[in-house]
Amino acid sequence: MTAPTQHHATTSTPRLDTTVVVSWKAPIAFAIVTLLLAILFLASPHDGDATFRLSTRSDLIQLPELVLNGVVFSWISIALLVLITASAAMFVRARRNVPLWLIIVFALVALMAFLTWAAAGARTPIVPMPGLLAGALSLSVPLIFGALCGVISERVGIINIAIEGQLLAGAFTSALVASVIGQQFLGPLVGLAAAAVAGVLVAFVLAAFSIKYFVDQVIVGVVLNVLVIGLTSFLFSQVLAPNASLLNSPPRLDRIPIPLLSEIPLIGPMFFRQTIIVYLMYAIVALVYFGLFHTKWGLRLRSVGEHPQAADTVGINVARTRFWNVALAGSIAGLGGAFFTLGAVGAFNKEMTAGAGFIALAAVIFGQWDPIKATLAALLFGFASNLQNTLSVMGSPVPSEFMLMLPYVVTILAVAGLVGKVRGPAAAGKPYIKS
């Protein structure tokens, strides 16, 4: 008699397949830029030499000038860009993200190729790199302050369209107060404090209407911009202009070179031969980044901007958190406005911010609501603006309007999601009504 056969059920552990999301955006963008540059170099070759001046006379180390032939270096750069594009495609085919260092290398090679081509066809084929970089930072300072204001405001759930008005209010107030104080050292410092207060006052209005009365935040911001522009223009015409020597002649902030660091080629003139407001900007960028992602304050701020109802459930006062953080953001924007009058121009003029608040808002979106990325985006705008100024002085055939257009095109691509995922705080622009 045969014993019954026993069948043992075998159990298998289910496999969890990991889906790797691969994006071809970077290689495609690289290929498009490479193709456009190749068409430009082929259609308009500049067979001359471009000289890159890398040092100033006050630098500790004098770097030799770099001389590059326009045609030769242009096509060497195209070959390098093709190689980098192929490398990016290989990373994507291997289901790996394109590394950041490869993107930076591509950007630097493309920039050097364009600068060499532009300078080789200019009347004065000399590119002063220290001046180009230092000027780019100076033009970026108010944009960086405005971008930090926008990051804090939107991270806490308030869309801050009024950055333009806060910058302009800071510029007007700092010029007026510093002119009245008059002293070379004390005047600008008191003017900076007054500019911060002016930014807070504008932010108070935005916060009150948006948080207390639930008015549409975009509408409040637009109205505030119009109000501040009209008010400052009226006061300029009726008060400042007739008494310019007394009320619109603020002492300018002196540049404070940091010993040794200011003498480093390229880096020194850009970062370490600046005014106190620029050094203050470095500290604020670091503090905002650290506070936003590494402190209890930042955690509460971000929770209110992402899910205010959940934040309210755990005991966070949503309205108060939003109100005071919008005020803090306004003070930062006010400081940025003071740079126009105390650091750059030396006097207040009508609408002198010239849309800097809206450019800062674009930098917030381009920087994905991150303080460091928004700062880099603001630097991109400043570099493009100063580059078109430099090319105009050199007599380059490149139209200045084309250079000014580039950052806005990049921003549109970023907002459209073509250069990366862009998603703002979930509760930004949505009033919170406590249930």
C-alpha positions as CSV (number, residue, x, y, z in Angstrom):
1,M,0.0,0.0,0.0
2,T,1.4,3.2,-1.0
3,A,1.7,6.0,1.5
4,P,-0.2,9.1,0.5
5,T,2.0,11.8,-0.9
6,Q,2.1,15.0,1.1
7,H,2.2,18.2,-0.9
8,H,3.8,21.1,1.0
9,A,2.6,24.5,0.0
10,T,5.5,26.8,-0.7
11,T,5.2,30.4,0.2
12,S,7.2,33.0,-1.7
13,T,8.0,36.5,-0.5
14,P,6.4,39.1,-2.9
15,R,8.9,41.1,-4.8
16,L,8.7,44.9,-4.6
17,D,9.7,46.3,-7.9
18,T,11.2,49.8,-7.6
19,T,10.2,52.1,-10.4
20,V,12.9,54.5,-11.4
21,V,11.7,57.7,-12.9
22,V,14.0,58.8,-15.7
23,S,13.8,62.2,-17.2
24,W,15.4,63.2,-20.5
25,K,14.9,66.9,-19.8
26,A,18.6,67.6,-19.1
27,P,20.0,65.9,-22.3
28,I,17.4,67.5,-24.5
29,A,18.1,70.9,-23.0
30,F,21.8,70.4,-23.5
31,A,21.2,69.3,-27.1
32,I,19.1,72.4,-27.9
33,V,21.6,74.8,-26.4
34,T,24.5,73.1,-28.2
35,L,22.6,73.3,-31.5
36,L,21.7,77.0,-31.1
37,L,25.3,77.9,-30.3
38,A,26.5,75.9,-33.3
39,I,24.1,77.7,-35.6
40,L,25.2,81.1,-34.2
41,F,28.9,80.3,-34.6
42,L,28.3,79.0,-38.1
43,A,26.1,81.9,-39.3
44,S,28.3,84.6,-37.8
45,P,31.9,83.5,-37.3
46,H,34.2,86.0,-35.5
47,D,37.8,85.3,-36.5
48,G,39.5,87.4,-33.9
49,D,41.0,87.1,-30.5
50,A,39.2,87.6,-27.2
51,T,41.2,88.6,-24.1
52,F,39.9,87.7,-20.7
53,R,41.3,89.9,-17.9
54,L,41.4,87.8,-14.7
55,S,43.0,90.1,-12.2
56,T,42.9,93.7,-11.0
57,R,45.9,95.7,-10.0
58,S,45.1,95.4,-6.3
59,D,45.0,91.6,-6.4
60,L,47.5,89.7,-4.3
61,I,48.2,87.3,-7.2
62,Q,48.3,88.6,-10.7
63,L,46.9,86.1,-13.1
64,P,48.0,86.3,-16.8
65,E,45.4,87.4,-19.4
66,L,43.7,84.6,-21.2
67,V,43.7,85.0,-25.0
68,L,41.4,82.8,-27.1
69,N,40.7,82.8,-30.8
70,G,37.0,83.2,-31.5
71,V,36.6,80.6,-34.2
72,V,38.9,77.9,-32.8
73,F,37.6,78.1,-29.2
74,S,34.0,78.2,-30.4
75,W,34.2,74.9,-32.2
76,I,36.3,73.3,-29.5
77,S,33.6,74.3,-27.1
78,I,30.9,72.8,-29.4
79,A,32.8,69.5,-29.4
80,L,33.0,69.6,-25.6
81,L,29.3,70.4,-25.3
82,V,28.4,67.5,-27.6
83,L,30.5,65.2,-25.4
84,I,28.8,66.5,-22.3
85,T,25.4,66.0,-23.9
86,A,26.3,62.5,-24.8
87,S,27.5,61.8,-21.2
88,A,24.2,63.2,-19.9
89,A,22.3,60.8,-22.2
90,M,24.3,57.9,-21.0
91,F,23.5,58.7,-17.4
92,V,19.8,58.7,-18.3
93,R,20.0,55.5,-20.2
94,A,21.6,53.9,-17.2
95,R,18.6,55.1,-15.2
96,R,20.7,57.6,-13.2
97,N,20.1,61.3,-12.6
98,V,22.4,63.7,-14.4
99,P,24.8,64.9,-11.7
100,L,24.9,68.5,-10.7
101,W,28.6,68.9,-11.5
102,L,28.0,67.9,-15.1
103,I,25.3,70.6,-15.4
104,I,27.6,73.2,-14.0
105,V,30.4,72.2,-16.4
106,F,28.1,72.4,-19.3
107,A,26.9,75.9,-18.3
108,L,30.5,77.1,-17.8
109,V,31.7,75.8,-21.2
110,A,28.6,77.3,-23.0
111,L,29.1,80.6,-21.3
112,M,32.8,80.8,-22.1
113,A,32.1,79.9,-25.7
114,F,29.5,82.6,-26.0
115,L,31.7,85.2,-24.3
116,T,34.6,84.3,-26.6
117,W,32.5,84.6,-29.7
118,A,31.0,87.9,-28.6
119,A,34.3,89.5,-27.5
120,A,36.1,88.4,-30.7
121,G,33.7,90.4,-32.7
122,A,33.7,93.5,-30.5
123,R,35.4,96.8,-31.0
124,T,37.3,96.3,-27.7
125,P,37.8,92.6,-27.4
126,I,38.7,92.6,-23.7
127,V,36.4,91.0,-21.1
128,P,37.1,92.3,-17.6
129,M,36.0,89.3,-15.6
130,P,36.5,90.8,-12.1
131,G,34.3,93.8,-13.0
132,L,31.7,91.5,-14.8
133,L,31.3,89.3,-11.7
134,A,31.4,92.1,-9.1
135,G,28.8,94.1,-11.1
136,A,26.6,91.0,-11.4
137,L,26.6,90.6,-7.6
138,S,25.7,94.3,-7.1
139,L,22.8,94.1,-9.5
140,S,21.6,90.9,-7.8
141,V,21.6,92.3,-4.2
142,P,18.1,93.8,-4.2
143,L,16.8,90.7,-6.1
144,I,18.3,88.4,-3.5
145,F,16.7,90.3,-0.7
146,G,13.4,90.3,-2.6
147,A,13.7,86.6,-3.3
148,L,14.3,85.8,0.3
149,C,11.2,87.8,1.2
150,G,9.2,85.8,-1.3
151,V,10.5,82.5,-0.1
152,I,9.5,83.2,3.6
153,S,6.1,84.6,2.6
154,E,5.1,81.8,0.3
155,R,6.5,79.1,2.6
156,V,4.2,80.3,5.3
157,G,1.3,80.4,2.8
158,I,1.0,84.0,1.6
159,I,1.7,84.9,-2.0
160,N,3.7,88.1,-1.8
161,I,3.1,90.1,-5.0
162,A,3.9,93.2,-3.0
163,I,7.7,92.7,-3.1
164,E,8.0,95.5,-5.5
165,G,6.2,97.9,-3.2
166,Q,8.3,96.8,-0.2
167,L,11.5,97.4,-2.1
168,L,10.4,100.8,-3.2
169,A,9.2,101.8,0.3
170,G,12.6,100.7,1.7
171,A,14.4,102.8,-1.0
172,F,12.3,105.9,-0.3
173,T,12.5,105.7,3.5
174,S,16.2,105.0,3.6
175,A,17.0,107.9,1.4
176,L,14.9,110.3,3.4
177,V,16.1,109.2,6.9
178,A,19.7,108.9,5.9
179,S,19.6,112.4,4.4
180,V,18.0,113.9,7.5
181,I,20.6,112.2,9.8
182,G,23.4,113.3,7.4
183,Q,26.4,111.7,9.2
184,Q,28.6,109.5,7.0
185,F,28.5,106.5,9.2
186,L,25.4,106.9,11.4
187,G,23.1,108.1,8.6
188,P,23.2,105.0,6.4
189,L,22.9,102.7,9.4
190,V,19.8,104.5,10.6
191,G,18.5,104.5,7.0
192,L,18.9,100.7,6.8
193,A,16.8,100.3,10.0
194,A,14.2,102.7,8.7
195,A,14.0,100.8,5.4
196,A,13.4,97.6,7.3
197,V,10.6,99.3,9.2
198,A,9.0,100.6,6.0
199,G,9.1,97.1,4.5
200,V,7.3,95.8,7.7
201,L,4.6,98.4,7.4
202,V,3.8,97.4,3.8
203,A,3.8,93.8,4.9
204,F,1.5,94.5,7.8
205,V,-1.2,95.8,5.3
206,L,-0.7,92.7,3.1
207,A,-0.9,90.4,6.1
208,A,-4.0,92.1,7.7
209,F,-6.1,92.0,4.5
210,S,-4.9,88.5,3.5
211,I,-5.1,86.8,6.9
212,K,-7.7,88.8,8.9
213,Y,-10.2,89.7,6.2
214,F,-9.5,86.9,3.7
215,V,-9.0,89.2,0.7
216,D,-7.4,87.6,-2.4
217,Q,-3.7,87.8,-1.8
218,V,-2.8,88.6,-5.4
219,I,-5.2,91.5,-5.6
220,V,-3.9,92.9,-2.3
221,G,-0.4,92.7,-3.5
222,V,-1.1,94.4,-6.8
223,V,-3.0,97.2,-5.1
224,L,-0.2,97.7,-2.6
225,N,2.4,98.0,-5.4
226,V,0.2,100.7,-7.1
227,L,-0.3,102.5,-3.8
228,V,3.4,102.6,-2.9
229,I,4.4,103.7,-6.4
230,G,1.9,106.5,-6.4
231,L,2.7,107.6,-2.8
232,T,6.4,107.6,-3.3
233,S,6.2,109.4,-6.7
234,F,3.9,112.1,-5.2
235,L,6.2,112.6,-2.2
236,F,9.2,112.7,-4.4
237,S,7.7,115.4,-6.6
238,Q,6.3,117.5,-3.8
239,V,8.8,117.0,-1.0
240,L,12.1,115.4,-2.0
241,A,12.7,117.1,-5.4
242,P,12.3,120.7,-4.2
243,N,14.5,120.0,-1.2
244,A,17.0,117.6,-2.7
245,S,20.1,118.8,-0.9
246,L,18.4,118.3,2.5
247,L,16.0,115.3,2.0
248,N,17.4,113.4,-1.0
249,S,21.2,113.4,-0.6
250,P,21.9,110.4,1.6
251,P,25.5,109.4,2.5
252,R,26.4,106.3,0.5
253,L,27.7,103.2,2.2
254,D,31.5,102.8,1.9
255,R,33.0,99.6,0.6
256,I,34.8,97.6,3.2
257,P,37.4,95.3,1.8
258,I,38.2,92.3,3.9
259,P,42.0,91.9,4.3
260,L,43.6,89.1,2.2
261,L,40.2,87.8,1.0
262,S,39.6,90.9,-1.0
263,E,42.9,90.4,-2.8
264,I,42.0,86.9,-4.2
265,P,41.7,87.1,-8.0
266,L,38.1,87.0,-9.4
267,I,36.5,86.0,-6.0
268,G,37.9,88.9,-4.0
269,P,36.5,91.8,-6.0
270,M,33.1,90.0,-6.3
271,F,32.5,88.9,-2.7
272,F,34.9,90.7,-0.4
273,R,35.1,94.3,-1.6
274,Q,31.5,95.2,-0.8
275,T,29.4,97.4,1.5
276,I,28.0,96.4,4.8
277,I,24.6,95.7,3.3
278,V,26.1,93.0,1.0
279,Y,27.8,91.4,3.9
280,L,24.5,91.5,5.8
281,M,22.9,89.8,2.8
282,Y,25.4,86.9,3.1
283,A,24.4,86.4,6.8
284,I,20.6,86.6,6.0
285,V,20.8,84.0,3.2
286,A,22.6,81.6,5.6
287,L,20.3,82.3,8.5
288,V,17.1,81.9,6.4
289,Y,18.3,78.6,5.0
290,F,19.4,77.3,8.4
291,G,16.3,78.5,10.1
292,L,13.9,77.2,7.5
293,F,15.2,73.7,7.4
294,H,17.0,73.1,10.7
295,T,15.0,74.9,13.4
296,K,11.6,74.6,15.1
297,W,10.7,78.0,13.7
298,G,11.2,76.7,10.1
299,L,9.3,73.5,10.7
300,R,6.3,75.4,12.0
301,L,6.5,77.9,9.2
302,R,6.6,75.2,6.5
303,S,3.8,73.2,8.1
304,V,1.6,76.3,8.1
305,G,2.3,76.8,4.4
306,E,1.8,73.1,3.5
307,H,-1.1,72.0,5.7
308,P,-2.5,74.7,8.0
309,Q,-5.3,72.6,9.4
310,A,-2.8,69.9,10.5
311,A,-0.6,72.6,12.0
312,D,-3.6,74.1,13.9
313,T,-4.5,70.6,15.2
314,V,-1.1,70.3,17.0
315,G,-1.5,73.7,18.6
316,I,0.2,76.1,16.1
317,N,-1.5,79.5,15.8
318,V,-1.8,79.7,12.0
319,A,-2.9,83.3,11.7
320,R,-0.2,84.6,14.1
321,T,2.6,82.5,12.5
322,R,1.6,83.8,9.0
323,F,1.3,87.4,10.2
324,W,4.7,87.7,11.9
325,N,6.6,85.8,9.2
326,V,5.1,88.0,6.5
327,A,6.3,91.0,8.6
328,L,9.8,89.4,8.8
329,A,9.8,88.9,5.1
330,G,8.8,92.6,4.6
331,S,11.8,93.8,6.7
332,I,14.2,91.8,4.5
333,A,12.7,93.3,1.4
334,G,13.0,96.8,2.9
335,L,16.7,96.2,3.4
336,G,16.9,95.3,-0.3
337,G,15.3,98.5,-1.2
338,A,17.8,100.5,0.8
339,F,20.6,99.1,-1.5
340,F,19.2,101.2,-4.4
341,T,19.7,104.5,-2.5
342,L,22.5,103.8,0.0
343,G,24.6,101.4,-2.0
344,A,24.1,102.0,-5.7
345,V,22.5,105.3,-6.9
346,G,22.9,107.5,-3.9
347,A,19.5,109.2,-4.2
348,F,15.9,108.3,-4.6
349,N,14.1,108.5,-8.0
350,K,10.6,107.7,-9.1
351,E,10.0,103.9,-9.6
352,M,13.7,103.3,-9.3
353,T,13.2,99.6,-8.5
354,A,12.1,99.1,-12.1
355,G,10.3,95.8,-11.6
356,A,12.9,94.3,-9.4
357,G,10.2,92.9,-7.1
358,F,8.6,90.9,-10.0
359,I,12.0,89.6,-11.0
360,A,12.6,88.5,-7.4
361,L,9.2,86.7,-7.5
362,A,10.3,84.9,-10.7
363,A,13.6,83.9,-8.9
364,V,11.5,82.4,-6.1
365,I,9.6,80.2,-8.6
366,F,12.8,79.4,-10.5
367,G,14.6,78.6,-7.2
368,Q,11.7,76.2,-6.2
369,W,11.0,78.1,-3.0
370,D,14.5,77.3,-1.6
371,P,16.6,80.2,-0.2
372,I,19.9,79.0,-1.8
373,K,18.4,78.1,-5.2
374,A,16.4,81.4,-5.2
375,T,19.6,83.3,-4.4
376,L,21.4,81.5,-7.4
377,A,18.4,82.4,-9.6
378,A,18.6,86.0,-8.6
379,L,22.4,85.9,-9.4
380,L,21.5,84.6,-12.9
381,F,19.3,87.7,-13.5
382,G,22.0,90.0,-12.2
383,F,24.7,88.4,-14.3
384,A,22.6,88.6,-17.5
385,S,21.8,92.3,-16.8
386,N,25.5,93.1,-16.2
387,L,26.6,91.0,-19.1
388,Q,24.5,93.0,-21.5
389,N,26.0,96.2,-20.0
390,T,29.5,94.8,-20.4
391,L,28.9,93.7,-24.0
392,S,27.5,97.2,-24.8
393,V,30.7,98.9,-23.5
394,M,32.9,96.5,-25.4
395,G,31.0,97.2,-28.6
396,S,29.8,93.7,-29.1
397,P,27.3,93.1,-32.0
398,V,25.0,91.1,-29.7
399,P,21.8,93.1,-29.2
400,S,21.3,94.1,-25.5
401,E,17.6,93.1,-25.7
402,F,18.6,89.6,-26.5
403,M,20.7,89.3,-23.3
404,L,18.0,90.8,-21.1
405,M,15.5,88.3,-22.6
406,L,17.5,85.2,-21.6
407,P,16.7,85.0,-17.8
408,Y,13.0,85.5,-18.5
409,V,13.0,82.7,-21.1
410,V,14.7,80.4,-18.6
411,T,12.1,81.4,-15.9
412,I,9.2,80.6,-18.3
413,L,10.8,77.2,-19.0
414,A,11.2,76.6,-15.3
415,V,7.6,77.6,-14.5
416,A,6.4,75.3,-17.3
417,G,8.3,72.4,-15.7
418,L,10.7,71.9,-18.6
419,V,13.8,72.2,-16.5
420,G,12.7,70.4,-13.4
421,K,9.7,69.9,-11.1
422,V,8.2,73.1,-9.9
423,R,5.7,72.9,-7.0
424,G,5.0,75.6,-4.5
425,P,3.8,75.3,-1.0
426,A,0.4,73.6,-1.1
427,A,-1.5,76.2,1.0
428,A,0.1,79.3,-0.6
429,G,-2.6,81.7,-1.6
430,K,-5.3,79.9,0.3
431,P,-6.8,81.7,3.3
432,Y,-7.2,79.5,6.4
433,I,-10.6,79.8,8.1
434,K,-10.5,78.1,11.5
435,S,-13.3,75.5,11.7
